[in-house]
Amino acid sequence: MVPEVFDFSAEEVMDELLAEAARAPMHGDIPIAAGCVFEGKLIAKRHNEKQIKKDSFGHAEILALKDAVEILGGPYLTGVTLVATLEPCLMCAGSMLAHRIEGVVFAASDPKGGAVGSLYNLASDPRLNHQMRRLAGVREKESSLLLMDFFESLRF
């Protein structure tokens, strides 16, 4: 059981995002999903769309943040927590900082590109003017299996 440090069940939201991530391979994208939680409710969720849109900005996190800005009337997303099936990369973590989100929850770590604890830690870098609460490892096994199955399918 994951300790709840946010005003929502991280496990329940992650379950919903894992189902969303499973949709990405249908159009050739890596099975990663992200969502934005505000006042305990998942208000936006997206999966990767880099391949289908032929756009390197098509990361699930960027798409979910854009949706949340539209829903909440941005530009800042104070009180929002981003939940992702994979640790956000440098671009996504930078965007999360720019939007002033409250926190980040993720499933699997990304030792080759993760920017909220693995390779970099933008979530709590004291040199930056904003920090985010962080919870890692929520449904890590399920997310890792989804990613491994996807990449294995490309080899055969």
DSSP file with accessible surface (Angstrom, degrees, kcal/mol):
  #  RESIDUE AA STRUCTURE BP1 BP2  ACC     N-H-->O    O-->H-N    N-H-->O    O-->H-N    TCO  KAPPA ALPHA  PHI   PSI    X-CA   Y-CA   Z-CA
    1    1 A M              0   0  196      0, 0.0     3,-0.0     0, 0.0     0, 0.0   0.000 360.0 360.0 360.0 133.4    0.0    0.0    0.0
    2    2 A V        -     0   0   22      1,-0.1     2,-0.2     3,-0.0     9,-0.1  -0.697 360.0-115.8 -86.4 131.4    1.3    3.4   -1.0
    3    3 A P        -     0   0   92      0, 0.0     2,-0.8     0, 0.0     3,-0.1  -0.460  30.2-124.0 -65.8 135.0    1.2    6.1    1.7
    4    4 A E        +     0   0   82      1,-0.2     5,-0.1    -2,-0.2     3,-0.0  -0.737  44.3 157.7 -86.2 112.5   -1.1    8.9    0.7
    5    5 A V        +     0   0   74     -2,-0.8     2,-0.2     3,-0.1    -1,-0.2   0.296  63.6  59.5-111.7   4.0    0.6   12.2    0.7
    6    6 A F  S    S-     0   0   16      2,-0.4     4,-0.1    -3,-0.1     0, 0.0  -0.753  96.2-102.1-123.7 174.3   -1.8   13.8   -1.7
    7    7 A D  S    S+     0   0  105     -2,-0.2     2,-0.3     2,-0.1    31,-0.0   0.047  99.8  52.6 -90.5  30.1   -5.6   14.4   -1.5
    8    8 A F  S    S-     0   0   18     29,-0.0     2,-0.9    33,-0.0    -2,-0.4  -0.962  96.8 -89.2-152.4 165.3   -6.3   11.5   -3.9
    9    9 A S     >  -     0   0   32     -2,-0.3     4,-2.2    31,-0.2     5,-0.2  -0.729  32.1-164.3 -82.6 108.1   -5.6    7.8   -4.2
   10   10 A A  H  > S+     0   0    0     -2,-0.9     4,-2.5     1,-0.2    -1,-0.2   0.869  88.5  53.7 -60.7 -36.6   -2.4    7.6   -6.2
   11   11 A E  H  > S+     0   0   28      2,-0.2     4,-2.3     1,-0.2    -1,-0.2   0.912 108.3  48.0 -67.0 -42.0   -3.0    3.9   -6.9
   12   12 A E  H  > S+     0   0  138      2,-0.2     4,-1.7     1,-0.2    -2,-0.2   0.919 114.0  46.4 -65.2 -43.4   -6.5    4.4   -8.2
   13   13 A V  H  X S+     0   0   15     -4,-2.2     4,-2.3     1,-0.2    -2,-0.2   0.931 111.9  51.8 -64.6 -41.6   -5.4    7.3  -10.5
   14   14 A M  H  X S+     0   0    0     -4,-2.5     4,-2.7    -5,-0.2    -2,-0.2   0.894 105.3  55.5 -64.4 -37.9   -2.4    5.2  -11.7
   15   15 A D  H  X S+     0   0   70     -4,-2.3     4,-1.7     1,-0.2    -1,-0.2   0.927 109.1  47.5 -58.3 -43.3   -4.6    2.3  -12.5
   16   16 A E  H  X S+     0   0   89     -4,-1.7     4,-1.8     1,-0.2    -1,-0.2   0.895 112.6  49.1 -65.1 -38.4   -6.7    4.6  -14.8
   17   17 A L  H  X S+     0   0    0     -4,-2.3     4,-3.0     2,-0.2    -2,-0.2   0.851 105.3  56.7 -72.9 -32.6   -3.5    5.9  -16.4
   18   18 A L  H  X S+     0   0   22     -4,-2.7     4,-1.7     2,-0.2    -1,-0.2   0.907 107.7  49.2 -64.0 -38.3   -2.1    2.5  -17.0
   19   19 A A  H  < S+     0   0   66     -4,-1.7     4,-0.4    -5,-0.2    -2,-0.2   0.899 112.1  48.8 -64.8 -39.8   -5.3    1.7  -19.0
   20   20 A E  H >< S+     0   0   15     -4,-1.8     3,-1.5     1,-0.2     4,-0.5   0.918 108.1  54.1 -64.7 -42.7   -4.8    4.9  -20.9
   21   21 A A  H >< S+     0   0    0     -4,-3.0     3,-1.5     1,-0.3    11,-0.2   0.866  97.5  65.1 -60.5 -35.5   -1.1    4.1  -21.6
   22   22 A A  T 3< S+     0   0   47     -4,-1.7    -1,-0.3     1,-0.3     4,-0.2   0.695  94.2  62.0 -63.8 -15.5   -2.2    0.8  -23.1
   23   23 A R  T X  S+     0   0  121     -3,-1.5     3,-1.1    -4,-0.4     4,-0.3   0.740  86.0  75.5 -79.4 -25.7   -3.9    2.7  -25.9
   24   24 A A  G X >S+     0   0    0     -3,-1.5     5,-2.1    -4,-0.5     3,-1.9   0.889  85.9  58.4 -59.6 -42.7   -0.7    4.3  -27.2
   25   25 A P  G > 5S+     0   0   49      0, 0.0     3,-1.9     0, 0.0    -1,-0.2   0.753  87.3  78.5 -62.8 -18.0    0.7    1.3  -29.0
   26   26 A M  G < 5S+     0   0  155     -3,-1.1    -2,-0.2     1,-0.3    -3,-0.1   0.765 107.3  30.6 -60.7 -23.7   -2.4    1.1  -31.1
   27   27 A H  G < 5S-     0   0   55     -3,-1.9    -1,-0.3    -4,-0.3    -3,-0.1   0.028 128.2 -91.7-123.7  27.0   -0.9    4.0  -33.1
   28   28 A G  T < 5S+     0   0   43     -3,-1.9     2,-0.2     1,-0.3    -2,-0.1   0.546  82.0 132.7  83.7   8.4    2.8    3.1  -32.6
   29   29 A D      < -     0   0    2     -5,-2.1    -1,-0.3    19,-0.2    -2,-0.1  -0.641  65.0 -98.7 -95.6 153.9    3.5    5.2  -29.6
   30   30 A I        -     0   0   54     -2,-0.2     2,-2.1     1,-0.1    18,-0.4  -0.441  45.3-106.6 -65.5 136.3    5.3    4.1  -26.4
   31   31 A P  S    S+     0   0    1      0, 0.0     2,-0.4     0, 0.0   -10,-0.2  -0.425  71.0 132.2 -74.0  81.6    2.8    3.2  -23.7
   32   32 A I        -     0   0   17     -2,-2.1    16,-2.2   -11,-0.2     2,-0.3  -0.992  28.9-179.5-129.0 137.9    3.1    6.1  -21.4
   33   33 A A  E     -A   47   0A   0     -2,-0.4    52,-2.5    14,-0.2    53,-0.4  -0.948   5.3-172.4-135.3 157.7    0.3    8.1  -19.9
   34   34 A A  E     -AB  46  84A   0     12,-2.6    12,-2.8    -2,-0.3     2,-0.3  -0.981   2.4-173.0-145.8 154.6    0.0   11.1  -17.6
   35   35 A G  E     -AB  45  83A   0     48,-2.8    48,-2.9    -2,-0.3     2,-0.5  -0.966  20.4-128.2-145.9 162.0   -2.8   12.9  -15.9
   36   36 A C  E     -AB  44  82A   0      8,-2.3     7,-2.7    -2,-0.3     8,-1.2  -0.961  18.7-159.9-115.6 128.5   -3.5   16.0  -13.9
   37   37 A V  E     +AB  42  81A   2     44,-2.8    44,-2.3    -2,-0.5     2,-0.4  -0.925  11.8 177.4-110.1 129.7   -5.3   15.8  -10.5
   38   38 A F  E >  S-AB  41  80A  51      3,-2.7     3,-1.9    -2,-0.5    42,-0.1  -0.999  70.0  -8.3-134.2 129.0   -7.0   18.9   -9.1
   39   39 A E  T 3  S-     0   0  135     40,-0.6    -1,-0.1    -2,-0.4     3,-0.1   0.878 131.3 -53.0  51.6  42.5   -9.0   19.0   -5.8
   40   40 A G  T 3  S+     0   0   31      1,-0.2     2,-0.4   -32,-0.0    -1,-0.3   0.448 117.7 106.2  79.6   1.9   -8.8   15.2   -5.6
   41   41 A K  E <  S-A   38   0A 144     -3,-1.9    -3,-2.7   -33,-0.1     2,-0.8  -0.927  73.5-122.5-120.2 140.5  -10.2   14.6   -9.2
   42   42 A L  E     +A   37   0A  45     -2,-0.4    -5,-0.3    -5,-0.2     3,-0.1  -0.659  36.2 171.5 -75.5 109.4   -8.4   13.5  -12.4
   43   43 A I  E     +     0   0A  46     -7,-2.7     2,-0.3    -2,-0.8    -1,-0.2   0.635  61.6  20.0 -99.0 -17.6   -9.3   16.4  -14.7
   44   44 A A  E     +A   36   0A   9     -8,-1.2    -8,-2.3     2,-0.0     2,-0.3  -0.981  59.3 174.8-151.7 139.3   -7.1   15.5  -17.7
   45   45 A K  E     +A   35   0A  75     -2,-0.3     2,-0.3   -10,-0.2   -10,-0.2  -0.989   7.4 165.6-146.6 140.7   -5.4   12.4  -18.9
   46   46 A R  E     -A   34   0A  45    -12,-2.8   -12,-2.6    -2,-0.3     2,-0.3  -0.976  21.9-142.0-146.3 159.6   -3.5   11.7  -22.1
   47   47 A H  E     -A   33   0A   8     -2,-0.3   -14,-0.2   -14,-0.2   -26,-0.1  -0.767  48.6 -68.6-117.1 167.8   -1.2    9.1  -23.5
   48   48 A N        +     0   0    8    -16,-2.2    11,-0.2   -18,-0.4   -19,-0.2  -0.265  45.5 173.2 -56.4 140.0    1.9    9.6  -25.7
   49   49 A E     >  +     0   0   28      9,-3.0     4,-1.8     6,-0.1     6,-0.3  -0.025  38.2 118.7-136.9  29.0    1.1   10.9  -29.2
   50   50 A K  H  >>S+     0   0   66      8,-0.5     5,-1.7     2,-0.2     4,-0.8   0.921  81.8  39.2 -63.6 -45.7    4.6   11.5  -30.6
   51   51 A Q  H  45S+     0   0  111      2,-0.2     3,-0.3     3,-0.2    -1,-0.2   0.937 116.6  47.3 -73.2 -47.0    4.3    9.1  -33.5
   52   52 A I  H  45S+     0   0   94      1,-0.2    -1,-0.2    -4,-0.1    -2,-0.2   0.869 122.7  35.7 -66.4 -33.5    0.7    9.7  -34.5
   53   53 A K  H  <5S-     0   0  101     -4,-1.8    -1,-0.2     2,-0.2    -2,-0.2   0.531 100.1-133.6 -93.8  -7.7    1.2   13.4  -34.5
   54   54 A K  T  <5 +     0   0  185     -4,-0.8     2,-0.4    -3,-0.3    -3,-0.2   0.929  66.4 125.9  51.5  50.9    4.7   13.3  -35.8
   55   55 A D    > < -     0   0   65     -5,-1.7     3,-2.1    -6,-0.3    -1,-0.2  -0.964  59.8-150.6-144.7 118.5    5.6   15.8  -33.1
   56   56 A S  T 3  S+     0   0   80     -2,-0.4     3,-0.2     1,-0.3    -6,-0.1   0.603  98.2  66.0 -69.6  -8.2    8.3   15.4  -30.4
   57   57 A F  T 3  S+     0   0  114      1,-0.2     2,-0.5    -7,-0.1    -1,-0.3   0.410  71.2 103.8 -86.5   3.2    6.2   17.5  -28.1
   58   58 A G    <   +     0   0    0     -3,-2.1    -9,-3.0     4,-0.1    -8,-0.5   0.045  44.5 140.9 -78.3  30.8    3.6   14.8  -28.0
   59   59 A H     >  -     0   0   34     -2,-0.5     4,-2.4    -3,-0.2     5,-0.2  -0.497  61.5-123.2 -70.6 143.6    4.6   13.5  -24.6
   60   60 A A  H  > S+     0   0    0      1,-0.2     4,-2.7     2,-0.2     5,-0.2   0.875 110.7  53.8 -55.0 -39.7    1.7   12.5  -22.4
   61   61 A E  H  > S+     0   0    7      2,-0.2     4,-2.6     1,-0.2    -1,-0.2   0.921 108.7  47.2 -64.4 -44.7    2.7   14.9  -19.7
   62   62 A I  H  > S+     0   0   16      2,-0.2     4,-2.4     1,-0.2    -1,-0.2   0.929 114.0  48.1 -63.4 -43.7    2.8   17.9  -22.0
   63   63 A L  H  X S+     0   0   10     -4,-2.4     4,-2.2     1,-0.2    -2,-0.2   0.912 112.5  48.1 -64.8 -42.0   -0.5   17.0  -23.5
   64   64 A A  H  X S+     0   0    0     -4,-2.7     4,-2.5    -5,-0.2    -1,-0.2   0.901 111.0  51.0 -66.4 -40.0   -2.1   16.6  -20.1
   65   65 A L  H  X S+     0   0    1     -4,-2.6     4,-2.5    -5,-0.2    -2,-0.2   0.925 109.5  50.7 -62.8 -42.4   -0.7   19.9  -18.8
   66   66 A K  H  X S+     0   0  123     -4,-2.4     4,-2.0     1,-0.2    -2,-0.2   0.916 111.0  48.6 -60.9 -42.7   -2.1   21.7  -21.9
   67   67 A D  H  X S+     0   0   45     -4,-2.2     4,-2.5     1,-0.2    -1,-0.2   0.915 110.8  50.4 -63.1 -42.3   -5.5   20.1  -21.3
   68   68 A A  H  X S+     0   0    0     -4,-2.5     4,-3.1     2,-0.2     6,-0.3   0.894 107.8  53.0 -64.6 -39.0   -5.4   21.1  -17.6
   69   69 A V  H  X>S+     0   0   38     -4,-2.5     4,-1.7     1,-0.2     5,-1.1   0.928 111.4  46.9 -60.2 -43.3   -4.5   24.7  -18.5
   70   70 A E  H  <5S+     0   0  165     -4,-2.0    -2,-0.2     2,-0.2    -1,-0.2   0.920 115.5  45.1 -64.8 -42.3   -7.5   24.8  -20.8
   71   71 A I  H  <5S+     0   0   97     -4,-2.5    -2,-0.2     1,-0.2    -1,-0.2   0.922 123.1  34.1 -68.6 -43.6   -9.8   23.3  -18.2
   72   72 A L  H  <5S-     0   0   65     -4,-3.1    -1,-0.2    -5,-0.2    -2,-0.2   0.542 107.9-116.5 -93.3  -8.8   -8.6   25.5  -15.3
   73   73 A G  T  <5 +     0   0   59     -4,-1.7    -3,-0.2    -5,-0.3     3,-0.2   0.756  62.2 165.7  80.3  22.3   -7.9   28.7  -17.3
   74   74 A G      < +     0   0   23     -5,-1.1     3,-0.1    -6,-0.3    25,-0.0   0.608  63.2 161.7  -1.8-162.6   -4.1   28.7  -16.6
   75   75 A P  S    S+     0   0   87      0, 0.0     2,-0.3     0, 0.0    -1,-0.2  -0.985  96.8  41.9 -83.4 -17.4   -1.4   29.6  -17.2
   76   76 A Y        -     0   0  134     -3,-0.2    24,-0.2    -4,-0.1    23,-0.1  -0.711  63.8-155.2 -95.2 148.1   -0.4   28.3  -13.7
   77   77 A L    >   +     0   0    1     22,-3.8     3,-2.1    -2,-0.3    25,-0.5  -0.350  24.4 173.3-115.6  50.0   -1.6   25.0  -12.3
   78   78 A T  T 3  S+     0   0  106      1,-0.3    23,-0.1    23,-0.2     3,-0.1  -0.341  71.0  21.9 -58.6 132.6   -1.3   25.7   -8.6
   79   79 A G  T 3  S+     0   0   25     21,-0.3   -40,-0.6     1,-0.3     2,-0.3   0.420  96.7 123.2  88.0  -1.7   -2.8   22.9   -6.7
   80   80 A V  E <   -B   38   0A   0     -3,-2.1    22,-2.6    20,-0.2    23,-1.1  -0.739  45.4-158.7 -95.3 141.2   -2.4   20.4   -9.5
   81   81 A T  E     -Bc  37 103A   2    -44,-2.3   -44,-2.8    -2,-0.3     2,-0.5  -0.975  11.4-142.4-115.2 131.4   -0.5   17.1   -9.2
   82   82 A L  E     -Bc  36 104A   0     21,-2.5    23,-2.5    -2,-0.5     2,-0.4  -0.817  14.7-165.8 -92.8 132.0    0.8   15.4  -12.3
   83   83 A V  E     +Bc  35 105A   0    -48,-2.9   -48,-2.8    -2,-0.5     2,-0.3  -0.973  11.9 176.4-118.1 131.3    0.7   11.6  -12.3
   84   84 A A  E     -Bc  34 106A   0     21,-2.5    23,-1.5    -2,-0.4   -50,-0.2  -0.981  38.3-135.8-138.7 150.4    2.6    9.7  -14.9
   85   85 A T  E    S+     0   0A   0    -52,-2.5    23,-1.7    -2,-0.3     2,-0.3   0.639  97.8  34.2 -78.9 -14.4    3.3    6.0  -15.7
   86   86 A L  E    S- c   0 108A  25    -53,-0.4    23,-0.2    21,-0.2    -1,-0.1  -0.994 103.0 -89.7-137.4 145.1    7.0    6.8  -16.3
   87   87 A E        -     0   0    2     21,-2.6    -2,-0.1    -2,-0.3    19,-0.1  -0.270  56.2-105.3 -52.0 127.3    9.2    9.3  -14.5
   88   88 A P        -     0   0    0      0, 0.0    27,-3.1     0, 0.0    28,-0.3  -0.242  32.1-125.1 -59.9 146.2    9.0   12.6  -16.5
   89   89 A C     >  -     0   0   30     25,-0.2     4,-3.0    26,-0.1     5,-0.3  -0.159  35.2 -88.9 -80.3 179.6   11.9   13.6  -18.7
   90   90 A L  H  > S+     0   0   82     23,-0.5     4,-2.4     1,-0.2     5,-0.2   0.905 126.6  49.8 -60.1 -43.6   13.7   16.9  -18.6
   91   91 A M  H  > S+     0   0   65      2,-0.2     4,-2.0     1,-0.2    -1,-0.2   0.940 115.3  43.0 -62.6 -46.0   11.3   18.6  -21.0
   92   92 A C  H  > S+     0   0    0      2,-0.2     4,-2.4     1,-0.2    -2,-0.2   0.910 113.7  50.3 -70.0 -41.1    8.3   17.5  -19.1
   93   93 A A  H  X S+     0   0    0     -4,-3.0     4,-2.2     2,-0.2    -1,-0.2   0.903 110.3  51.4 -63.9 -38.8    9.7   18.3  -15.7
   94   94 A G  H  X S+     0   0   31     -4,-2.4     4,-2.5    -5,-0.3    -1,-0.2   0.912 110.0  49.0 -63.4 -39.7   10.7   21.7  -16.9
   95   95 A S  H  X S+     0   0   28     -4,-2.0     4,-2.0     2,-0.2    -2,-0.2   0.896 108.2  53.9 -67.2 -37.5    7.1   22.3  -18.1
   96   96 A M  H  <>S+     0   0    0     -4,-2.4     5,-1.9     1,-0.2     4,-0.3   0.916 110.3  47.4 -62.3 -41.7    5.8   21.1  -14.8
   97   97 A L  H ><5S+     0   0   19     -4,-2.2     3,-1.4     1,-0.2    -2,-0.2   0.921 109.7  52.5 -63.8 -44.8    8.0   23.7  -13.1
   98   98 A A  H 3<5S+     0   0   58     -4,-2.5    -1,-0.2     1,-0.3    -2,-0.2   0.840 110.3  48.4 -61.7 -32.3    6.9   26.4  -15.5
   99   99 A H  T 3<5S-     0   0   38     -4,-2.0   -22,-3.8    -5,-0.2    -1,-0.3   0.468 108.4-129.4 -85.7  -4.3    3.2   25.6  -14.7
  100  100 A R  T < 5 -     0   0   74     -3,-1.4   -21,-0.3    -4,-0.3   -20,-0.2   0.859  37.1-176.7  59.6  41.7    3.9   25.6  -11.0
  101  101 A I      < -     0   0    0     -5,-1.9   -20,-0.2   -23,-0.1   -23,-0.2  -0.314  27.7-131.5 -68.5 156.5    2.3   22.3  -10.3
  102  102 A E  S    S-     0   0   76    -22,-2.6    31,-2.4   -25,-0.5     2,-0.3   0.862  72.3 -14.2 -76.3 -41.6    2.2   21.1   -6.7
  103  103 A G  E     -cd  81 133A   0    -23,-1.1   -21,-2.5    29,-0.3     2,-0.4  -0.970  50.7-132.7-158.3 171.3    3.5   17.6   -7.0
  104  104 A V  E     -cd  82 134A   0     29,-2.7    31,-2.0    -2,-0.3     2,-0.4  -0.999  13.0-173.8-137.6 136.4    4.4   14.7   -9.2
  105  105 A V  E     +cd  83 135A   0    -23,-2.5   -21,-2.5    -2,-0.4     2,-0.3  -0.993  14.9 173.4-125.7 132.8    3.6   11.0   -8.8
  106  106 A F  E     -cd  84 136A   0     29,-2.3    32,-1.6    -2,-0.4    31,-0.8  -0.977  27.8-147.7-142.0 161.0    5.1    8.4  -11.1
  107  107 A A  E    S+     0   0A   0    -23,-1.5    30,-1.0    -2,-0.3    33,-0.3   0.916  78.6  28.1 -86.3 -82.7    5.2    4.6  -11.5
  108  108 A A  E    S-c   86   0A   3    -23,-1.7   -21,-2.6    31,-0.2    -1,-0.2  -0.608  75.7-127.3 -90.3 140.1    8.5    3.5  -13.0
  109  109 A S        -     0   0   50     -2,-0.3    -1,-0.1   -23,-0.2     8,-0.0  -0.441  12.3-144.0 -75.5 157.0   11.8    5.4  -12.7
  110  110 A D    >>  -     0   0   41     -2,-0.1     4,-3.4   -22,-0.1     3,-1.0  -0.817  16.1-178.1-125.9  90.0   13.7    6.2  -15.9
  111  111 A P  T 34 S+     0   0   99      0, 0.0    -1,-0.1     0, 0.0     6,-0.0   0.728  83.1  49.5 -64.5 -17.9   17.5    5.9  -15.2
  112  112 A K  T 34 S+     0   0  191      1,-0.1    -2,-0.0     7,-0.0     0, 0.0   0.650 135.1   0.7 -94.0 -17.0   18.4    7.1  -18.7
  113  113 A G  T <4 S+     0   0   22     -3,-1.0   -23,-0.5   -26,-0.0     2,-0.2   0.397  85.3 133.5-152.4   4.5   16.2   10.2  -18.9
  114  114 A G     <> -     0   0    0     -4,-3.4     6,-1.8   -25,-0.2     5,-1.7  -0.432  27.6-174.1 -70.3 136.0   14.2   10.8  -15.7
  115  115 A A  T   5S+     0   0    0    -27,-3.1     7,-2.9     4,-0.2     8,-0.3   0.186  71.4  64.8-118.7  15.8   14.3   14.3  -14.4
  116  116 A V  B   5S-E  121   0B   0    -28,-0.3     5,-0.3     5,-0.3    -1,-0.2  -0.172 130.1 -28.6-128.8  43.7   12.5   14.0  -11.1
  117  117 A G  T   5S+     0   0   33      3,-3.5     4,-0.2    -3,-0.3    -2,-0.1   0.014 124.1  64.2 145.8 -33.0   14.9   11.8   -9.2
  118  118 A S  T   5S-     0   0   50      2,-0.2    -3,-0.1    -8,-0.1     3,-0.1   0.970 121.1  -0.9 -85.3 -74.0   16.9    9.5  -11.5
  119  119 A L  S   <S+     0   0   90     -5,-1.7     2,-0.3    -9,-0.4    -4,-0.2   0.869 141.6   4.9 -86.6 -40.1   19.2   11.4  -13.8
  120  120 A Y        -     0   0  118     -6,-1.8    -3,-3.5     5,-0.0    -2,-0.2  -0.862  63.1-143.9-130.6 169.0   18.2   14.9  -12.6
  121  121 A N  B >   +E  116   0B  55     -5,-0.3     3,-0.8    -2,-0.3    -5,-0.3  -0.591  31.3 156.6-138.0  77.3   15.9   16.0   -9.8
  122  122 A L  T 3   +     0   0   27     -7,-2.9     3,-0.5     1,-0.2    -6,-0.2   0.686  66.7  75.3 -71.6 -16.2   14.1   19.1  -10.9
  123  123 A A  T 3  S+     0   0    0     -8,-0.3     9,-3.2     1,-0.2    -1,-0.2   0.834 115.1  14.4 -66.0 -30.9   11.3   18.4   -8.3
  124  124 A S  S <  S+     0   0   63     -3,-0.8    -1,-0.2     7,-0.2    -2,-0.2   0.032  79.9 142.1-138.0  32.4   13.5   19.5   -5.4
  125  125 A D    >   -     0   0   24     -3,-0.5     3,-1.9     5,-0.2     5,-0.2  -0.647  40.4-152.2 -76.3 115.5   16.4   21.4   -6.8
  126  126 A P  T 3  S+     0   0  114      0, 0.0    -1,-0.2     0, 0.0    -4,-0.0   0.677  90.2  68.5 -66.6 -13.7   17.0   24.3   -4.3
  127  127 A R  T 3  S+     0   0  208      2,-0.0     2,-0.2     3,-0.0    -2,-0.0   0.678  89.8  78.8 -77.1 -14.8   18.5   26.4   -7.1
  128  128 A L  S <  S-     0   0   61     -3,-1.9     3,-0.0     2,-0.1     0, 0.0  -0.566  84.7-125.9 -93.1 158.9   15.1   26.7   -8.8
  129  129 A N  S    S+     0   0  126     -2,-0.2     2,-0.3     1,-0.1    -1,-0.1   0.377  91.3  45.1 -86.5   5.9   12.3   29.0   -7.6
  130  130 A H        -     0   0   37     -5,-0.2     2,-0.3     2,-0.0    -5,-0.2  -0.992  62.3-167.2-148.7 138.8    9.7   26.2   -7.3
  131  131 A Q        -     0   0   89     -2,-0.3     2,-0.4    -7,-0.1    -7,-0.2  -0.903   9.3-149.5-123.2 157.2    9.8   22.7   -5.8
  132  132 A M        -     0   0   11     -9,-3.2   -29,-0.3    -2,-0.3   -30,-0.1  -0.960  21.1-115.0-125.5 143.4    7.3   19.9   -6.2
  133  133 A R  E     -d  103   0A 111    -31,-2.4   -29,-2.7    -2,-0.4     2,-0.4  -0.464  39.0-153.7 -68.8 151.3    6.3   17.1   -3.8
  134  134 A R  E     +d  104   0A 112    -31,-0.2     2,-0.4    -2,-0.1   -29,-0.2  -0.992  23.6 178.4-138.0 136.9    7.3   13.7   -5.2
  135  135 A L  E     -d  105   0A  25    -31,-2.0   -29,-2.3    -2,-0.4     2,-0.3  -0.975  16.6-173.4-135.7 119.8    6.0   10.2   -4.9
  136  136 A A  E     +d  106   0A  40     -2,-0.4   -29,-0.2   -31,-0.2   -28,-0.1  -0.798  54.2  37.6-113.6 155.5    7.7    7.5   -6.9
  137  137 A G    >   +     0   0   27    -30,-1.0     3,-1.3   -31,-0.8     2,-0.6   0.540  60.5 154.5  90.1  11.1    7.0    3.8   -7.4
  138  138 A V  T 3  S-     0   0    0    -32,-1.6    -1,-0.2     1,-0.3     5,-0.1  -0.608  86.1 -14.4 -76.4 114.3    3.2    3.7   -7.6
  139  139 A R  T 3> S+     0   0   63     -2,-0.6     4,-2.2   -32,-0.1    -1,-0.3   0.833  89.9 157.4  59.7  36.8    2.3    0.6   -9.6
  140  140 A E  H <>  +     0   0   90     -3,-1.3     4,-2.8   -33,-0.3     5,-0.2   0.895  65.9  52.4 -57.9 -45.1    5.9    0.5  -10.8
  141  141 A K  H  > S+     0   0  156     -4,-0.2     4,-2.4     1,-0.2    -1,-0.2   0.932 110.0  47.8 -60.9 -45.8    5.8   -3.2  -11.7
  142  142 A E  H  > S+     0   0   87      1,-0.2     4,-2.0     2,-0.2    -1,-0.2   0.909 113.9  46.9 -63.3 -42.9    2.7   -2.9  -13.9
  143  143 A S  H  X S+     0   0    0     -4,-2.2     4,-2.3     2,-0.2    -1,-0.2   0.926 111.5  51.0 -65.3 -44.1    4.1    0.1  -15.7
  144  144 A S  H  X S+     0   0   39     -4,-2.8     4,-2.9    -5,-0.2    -2,-0.2   0.904 109.9  50.2 -60.7 -41.5    7.5   -1.6  -16.2
  145  145 A L  H  X S+     0   0   80     -4,-2.4     4,-2.8    -5,-0.2     5,-0.2   0.905 108.3  52.5 -64.3 -41.1    5.8   -4.7  -17.7
  146  146 A L  H  X S+     0   0   42     -4,-2.0     4,-1.8     2,-0.2    -2,-0.2   0.933 113.6  43.8 -59.8 -44.6    3.7   -2.6  -20.1
  147  147 A L  H  X S+     0   0   21     -4,-2.3     4,-2.4     2,-0.2     5,-0.2   0.926 113.7  49.8 -67.9 -44.0    6.9   -0.9  -21.3
  148  148 A M  H  X S+     0   0  103     -4,-2.9     4,-2.6     1,-0.2     5,-0.2   0.919 110.1  50.8 -62.5 -43.0    8.9   -4.1  -21.6
  149  149 A D  H  X S+     0   0   96     -4,-2.8     4,-2.0    -5,-0.2    -1,-0.2   0.903 110.1  50.9 -61.0 -40.9    6.1   -5.8  -23.5
  150  150 A F  H  X S+     0   0   23     -4,-1.8     4,-1.0    -5,-0.2    -2,-0.2   0.958 113.7  42.2 -61.6 -51.1    5.9   -2.9  -25.9
  151  151 A F  H  X S+     0   0   78     -4,-2.4     4,-0.8     1,-0.2     3,-0.4   0.866 112.2  54.9 -69.1 -32.0    9.6   -2.9  -26.7
  152  152 A E  H >X S+     0   0   98     -4,-2.6     3,-0.9    -5,-0.2     4,-0.7   0.894 103.4  56.6 -64.0 -38.6    9.8   -6.7  -26.8
  153  153 A S  H 3< S+     0   0   71     -4,-2.0     3,-0.4     1,-0.2    -1,-0.2   0.781 101.0  57.9 -66.1 -25.1    7.0   -6.6  -29.5
  154  154 A L  H 3< S+     0   0  112     -4,-1.0    -1,-0.2    -3,-0.4    -2,-0.2   0.761 101.3  56.4 -74.6 -24.2    9.2   -4.4  -31.6
  155  155 A R  H <<        0   0  174     -3,-0.9    -1,-0.2    -4,-0.8    -2,-0.2   0.649 360.0 360.0 -81.4 -18.5   12.0   -7.0  -31.7
  156  156 A F     <        0   0  198     -4,-0.7     0, 0.0    -3,-0.4     0, 0.0  -0.703 360.0 360.0-114.8 360.0    9.9   -9.8  -33.1
